[in-house]
């Protein structure tokens, strides 16, 4: 079949809307008609070249949900007509990571940026006669896509698919970073650095985990105002302001947990973030940045003498098969705010407008609706 897709031809260019020729699904694969795609900052990392990918042209998008319209041979977990959300990292359920409860680092994640299908290493998507790669094996910047069933999470049909699109990456990454990676407990003080889709999930995760204080740090006044909608108790523009505030509200003890969810990870941010962490506290590095960056500023004496912990989290240490339905059920029961996250909706041909707005800090989350 033929449809359209937002395609990147080389790093540094804008997304281009091109005709997409889509093959039928092969062994273990599923064709999905998408309802919507979230607009995550990770696609911007690919566009600007800070995250290199395996092939061009490259179809963006890795947050999506829709309806199964065709299945290839060997598919056992979904069937035609099922509603599914797509997890940005597949979960095979059999590798050592999956078998020990760490499916966010499933071995299939090694293929995330290669762009080709897991089943045989070939492409189902073709643009201008060329094989096209897929962001995170999904390519949700197209109204129809073919993915491996390992990326599909079956949903009950009462869940709005446009909201389900949000939990395949950003929301769950932020939520899990607070609830799982940081293990936020009732009564704790939590700082969240950065208020995009991931930061919004982190604020809500910390709030629902029972944090006493949730302090959002973001230079954007719009983002600081939005943080209060999602449960932040305080919002400041800088880390220096956060340090002064923490001294006051915690009687000098500082933050039990600090979550780094800024738009672009930077090693120079680690030391300032760790300065907000209380003795025995935890800092979770969540953001993605330039894959080539290796320099980090950090006081090793402070790390050792204050018994602080600096840890990383991928997809918030969550599990697509449990946490995506879990968070959507929380949404359906009024405990998780997803409608409020969608600042602006776009059509596919407005994808560059959406990312321009993201760079200007005008959106908590943009959404492409099909």
N, C-alpha and C positions, 0 to 999 in steps of 0.2 A: 504494500500500500504506500501511498504518498501523503505526506503531511508537511509541517514546517518545524524548524528548530532554530534556537539561538546558538550560533556557532562561533567559536574563536578560531581564527586561522593562524595566529601567531601571538606571542606575548606582547602586551602593550597596546593592542588594538581594541576597538570596541567589539561587542557582540554583534554579529551579522545575522539577519533573518534569512535563512536559506531553505530551499525545498529539500525535504528529507525523504529518502526512499527507505522503507523499513521492511526487512525480511520477516517471515513467520518465525515463531519461536522454535528452537531445536531442543535437544534433550535437556530436561531440568529447567527450562525457561518458560517465561510467562509474558504475554502481551497485556499491557494495561492502558486503558483510556483514563488519563489523569483529569482530576477536577481542578487541581491547583498545584502550584509549586511555590515554596518559600524561597526567599532571596537571601541567602546566607553569605556572610563575609568571606567564607572559604572560596567561593567562586571568584570573588574579587582578587584573592591571592593568586589564583590561577591566571586571571586576566592580566594582572600586573607583572607576572613572571616570578614572583617570590616563591611560588610552589610550582616546580616544573612537572610536566605531565609527559606521558609516553608517546603520544601521537597527535598529529593535527591533520584535518580539522577536528575540533573537540567540542562536544555538545555539553553545555553547562547544566547546572541544577542537580541538587541531591536531597531536596526535601519535597516529597510528593505523596499523594494518595489518590486512589481512583478505583476503577472497577476492572476486574479481570475479563478480558474479551476472548482470549485464546490461550491454550496451554500446550506445551510440547510434550513429547513422550517422557515418561518417567516422573512427571510431576505428581506429588502425592499430598501436598499440604494445602493446596487451593484448587478451586475449579472455576469454570466460567460462571460469571455472575457474582462472585465473591467481592466484597469490599476489602481493600488492603491499604495499609500504610507502608511506605518504603523506609527501611532503616539504612542510613548512609554507610554503615559497616555491616556486611553480611554476617550471619551466624550459622555455621555449619552444624553445630551441636555435637561434633565428634572429635575435634582436635583437642590437644591437652588444655588449651585455654578455656574452651567451651565446657569441657568435662569437669573443670575445677571451678566453674562459676564465674569465669572472666571472659565472657563472650565479646566484650567490647574490644578485646585484642585477639579475636578469632584469627587463625592462620590465614583465612581468606582475605584479610585486610591487606596482606602484602600486594594484592592486585588492584588496590583502590584507584591508583592514578594511571595504571597501564591503559585503561580505556576499553579493553576487549572483553568478550564474554568469558566467564569462568569455565564453561563446559569444554570449550575446545580452542580458546585463544584466538578466535576470529571475531569479525564484526557483523552485527545485524543492521547497523545504521550506516547509510551511505549518502554522501553529499557531493554533488557535482561529479559523480562517478568514483569518488574516493571513499574508502572506509573511514568512518568517523568514530573517534573515541568517546567515552561516556564518563562524565564526572562521577566518581565514586561508584562506577558500574551501573549508574541509574539514568543520567541524562534527562532530568525532569524539566529542562527548558524546551520541551516539546510536548504537545498534547497527547501523543501516544508514544510509548516506548516498550522495549523488550528487555527484561531483566531476569536474573537468576532467581529461582524461588527462595534461595537462602536470604535474599534481601526483602522478602515479602512477609508482612505480619497481618494475618486475617483479623478483620474487625466485625463487630456487630453492626447491622445496617442502620441503627438509629444514630450513629455518630456522624456528624457533618464532615464530609470529606475535605472541605477547605481548611477546617481546623485541624484535622488529622494530619494534613501535610506539614504542620509546624513541628510535630513531635519526632520526626525522623532524624533530626540533628539538634538544632539550637536549643529548644526548650528542654529536652531531655539531658543534653550535655550540661546545661546550667543547673538544672534540678539535681542531677546525680552528683555534680561536683560539690554541692552543698550537703546533700543527704547521705551520699555514699562515700565520696572521696574525703570530705572534711568531717563527716559524721557529726554534723551540727546537732547539739542537744538542747533541750529546753533550758532557757535562762541564759544562754551564751550570747556574747557580743560578736557579731559577724560584720566584716567589711567586704563589700563587693566593688572591685575596681573595673568600671566600664559597664554601660547599660545598653547593649544591643540585645539581640534575641537571646544570646547565651546569658548575659548578665541579668536579663529579665527573669529567665528561668532560675538563676541562682538566687535572686532576691525572693522569689516565691518559694523555692525549696527551703531556704533558711527560715522564712516566715512560718511556713506550715510545720517545720520541725520544732517550732517553739522558741526561736531566738528571742532574747529580751530586747536587743538592739540590732537593727539591720541598717548599716551605714553605706550608702551608695556614694561612690566617688566618680564624678564625670565632669569634664569641663563644659559640657553642653547644658544650658539652662533648661532646654526642652527635655532632655533626658532626665535631669534632676527632678523636674516636675512630674514626669511620668513615673518615676521610681516610687513615689508616694502612692500611686494608684495600685501598685503591685505589692505593697506591704512594707516598703522601706520606712523606717522610723526617722531617719535623718538623711540628708543629701547635701554634699559639699562638692566644691569644684576641684580641689587639689589634695594631694597626700598630706601636705603640711597642715591644711585645714582639718583633715581627718585626724591627724595626730593630736592636734590641740583639742578637738572635740572628744576624742577617746580619753584623753587625760581627765577631762571633766566628768564624763558620764560613767566611767569605770573606776573612778578614784585612783587613777594612775596605773591600773592593771593592764590596760590596752585590750586588743581584740583576741578572743579565743581562736577565731578562724578568719583568715583572709583569703579571698578568692580572686584570682587575676583573670578577668574576662574582658580585657580591653580588645580593641579591634585588631591591633597588630602586636604580637608578642615582641618584647625587646629585653635583652639581657640586662640593660641598664635599669630596668624597672624592678628587678628582684630585690636589691638591697633596700630601696625605699619601701617596698611592700613588706619586707621582713621587719622593718622598723616599727610597723604597726602591730606586730604579733606579740602577744603576751608570753611570759615565761611558760614553757611547756606547750605553747600553741602550735597551730598548723597553718601553713600557707600552701594553697593548691594552685599550681600553674595550669591554666586551662587553654589560654589563647594560642593561636597559631601565627607564626611569622615567617620570615625568610628562612628556608630550610638550610641555608649555608651559614647562618649565624651560629657561632659557638661561644662567644664571649659573654660572660655573666659577671655582674658585680655582686659580691656577697661577702659579708663579714663572717669568716669562719669562726672567729672567737665568739661572736654573738650566737651563731648556730650551735656551737658546742656548749658554751657556758650557760646559756639560757634554755638549753634542751628544746630548741625549736625544731620543727620538722618542715622541710620543703619537699613537696611531692607533686608528681604530674598526674593528670587524669585525662583519659581518652573516652569520649562519649559519656563523660561523667561517671565512668566505671559502671554504666548501666547495662541492661540486657534488653535487646529489642523485643524479644518474645514476651517478657514480663512487663517491662516498664512502659512501652508504648501503649498497650491496652490499659495499664494501671493509671497512667496520667490522663488518658482520655476519659476514663471512668470518673476520675476526680473532677475533670472539666464538666462532664455531664451532670454531676451532682453539685456543681456550684463552688467547688473548692479551688479550682485552678482557672486563672484568667487567660483565655486564648483570644477571644474576640477583641479585647482591649489591646492586645499586642499588635494587631494589624493596623498600622498607621495609614497606609495607602495601598489600594489595589491597582494593578497594572494589567494591560494586555501584553501578550508576548512581544509585540513590536515596540513596546515601551520599556523593555528590559534595561536599556542604557539609562533611561530617565530614572528608573528605580535605584540603580547603583550610584548615579550622581547624587540623588537625595540621601542615600546612605552615607556617602563620603562627606556630605554637608551636615551629618548628624540630625537629619530631619525625620528619620523613621526609626521606630523601635524594630519593626519588621515590615518589609514590603512583601506583597503577595501577588504572584501572577495567577490570574483566574482564567481558566479555559472554558 
